[in-house]
Amino acid sequence: MKEITNFSKSDAYRKRIHDLIPGGAHTYSKGDDQFPILSPAAITHGKGSHVWDPDGNEYIECLGGLASISLGHAYEPVIERVAAELKRGNNFSRPSVLEMEIAEKFLANIPGHDMIKFAKNGSVVTTAAVKLARAYTGRTLVARPAEHPFYSYDDWFIGSTDVKSGIPNAISNLTITFKADDLQSLRELFEKHPGQIACVISEPEKMNALEPDFLKNAIELAHQHGALWVMDEMITGYKTDFPGSMKKYNVVPDMTTWGKGIANGFSFCCLTGKKEVMELGGIRKTGAEKLFLISTTHGGETSSIAAALATIDEFKKHDVIGHNQSMGQKFIDGSKQIFNSHGLSNSIRNLQFNWHASLGYFDKDGNNSFGLRTLFHQEMIKRGVLFQGIFCPHFSHSESDVNYILNAMDEACSLYKKGLEEGYEKYLIGEAIKPVFRKII
Ligand SMILES: Cc1ncc(COP(=O)(O)O)c(C=O)c1O
């Protein structure tokens, strides 16, 4: 198995980039404080499931573009379609005809939803859903599960995390939380704030495997209390099922948000929903008050729409979901066996799902350990696996990729075990990873 030791160009990049870009990246999840120091600081290019760094090191990437890659990097049928569209122009002063094509094609997969609005980022569409819910209900409060990590970088969400700097309390106080996957907790929230909650926003799957009727009952509960249900399928979309958990659980929320994966890494996200809510953002009802929904210069960019169209075609042509989930299951089964064989099954635990398989790292007292996490990732990266705790399979991840990842894991476990027993500090080079949502840098 290879051993990567040269990160000199990455080190130079790390040194310079923070003078130029606050945070050094365009999502905090890609930042230097999320990786060991012995890691690529940036990527030069990718193909299929592999990526390369500025020093020429090659890796299998486990969380393709933070779960936005569903088919593979530079996946031919997608980039051919994008390239063809680029030659015909990328942005015009009126909508491209492709907007109608993708609207009809995307909505055809979502029974119960009549309208769609595009954006370049997931945060924009979740925020748009909140605005519509507030306008539709005439209420101000937003309810979200306390344990779920992320819905938007906008103030309504970030104000409800530990990272509140720059956000007035008046805004933070409008987002309230309940215990994830717990109907009683949600019921109590509605009882505590009667007639005030505009919507519940929740990912359909996050903490536990859901009771079959959980979502149906939760949506009904929200409706009984006059609130809307926004399902955030940013991560589950094109992963749990096609198009996502709405189909898997046969439920129709009032609005659903989509992003990662629906255009194979291209910047195409969208909000879908029921006509009576979505139409509030329209301009047909002369005399009614106007609601300023998503309105951006780049929202209808043809190259990204082309990527979304090509991605739908590939999902229809091949059993992408089946392939991805079988790779994820192989990862889960193989890694469990490895952790067992090293006597580590209490320290490294498989959490969650075969479409987004993540690991948790715990010290001898059972506490979540960022030091051990960093040590494990250091050892995986050294062996050519760009691992940040999650394997999110896509269509270019092959069986041999998963076998390679598992072999790297097997080797990484040996040093990890020493770190667990003797203290991770002895084996970790550089600092431990820090949580993204922390009050103090
Ligand atoms: C569940 C969920 N919702 C919304 C977002 C925001 O998406 P974006 O990063 O495209 O703004 C994310 C991003 O990680 C997410 O995981």
The ligand as an SDF file (V2000), in Angstrom:
LIG
                    3D

 16 16  0  0  0  0  0  0  0  0999 V2000
  -29.0650   19.2190    5.0750 C   0  0  0  0  0  0  0  0  0  0  0  0
  -28.4380   20.4060    4.4390 C   0  0  0  0  0  0  0  0  0  0  0  0
  -29.2060   21.4620    4.1220 N   0  0  0  0  0  0  0  0  0  0  0  0
  -28.6830   22.5630    3.5390 C   0  0  0  0  0  0  0  0  0  0  0  0
  -27.3420   22.6530    3.2610 C   0  0  0  0  0  0  0  0  0  0  0  0
  -26.7960   23.8970    2.6240 C   0  0  0  0  0  0  0  0  0  0  0  0
  -26.3720   23.6480    1.3250 O   0  0  0  0  0  0  0  0  0  0  0  0
  -25.2490   24.5650    0.6270 P   0  0  0  0  0  0  0  0  0  0  0  0
  -23.9440   24.2240    1.2430 O   0  0  0  0  0  0  0  0  0  0  0  0
  -25.3290   24.2020   -0.8180 O   0  0  0  0  0  0  0  0  0  0  0  0
  -25.6360   25.9920    0.8660 O   0  0  0  0  0  0  0  0  0  0  0  0
  -26.5010   21.5700    3.5730 C   0  0  0  0  0  0  0  0  0  0  0  0
  -25.0530   21.6400    3.2890 C   0  0  0  0  0  0  0  0  0  0  0  0
  -24.2550   20.8840    3.7790 O   0  0  0  0  0  0  0  0  0  0  0  0
  -27.0560   20.4250    4.1910 C   0  0  0  0  0  0  0  0  0  0  0  0
  -26.2900   19.3850    4.5400 O   0  0  0  0  0  0  0  0  0  0  0  0
  1  2  1  0
  2  3  1  0
  2 15  2  0
  3  4  2  0
  4  5  1  0
  5  6  1  0
  5 12  2  0
  6  7  1  0
  7  8  1  0
  8  9  2  0
  8 10  1  0
  8 11  1  0
 12 13  1  0
 12 15  1  0
 13 14  2  0
 15 16  1  0
M  END
$$$$
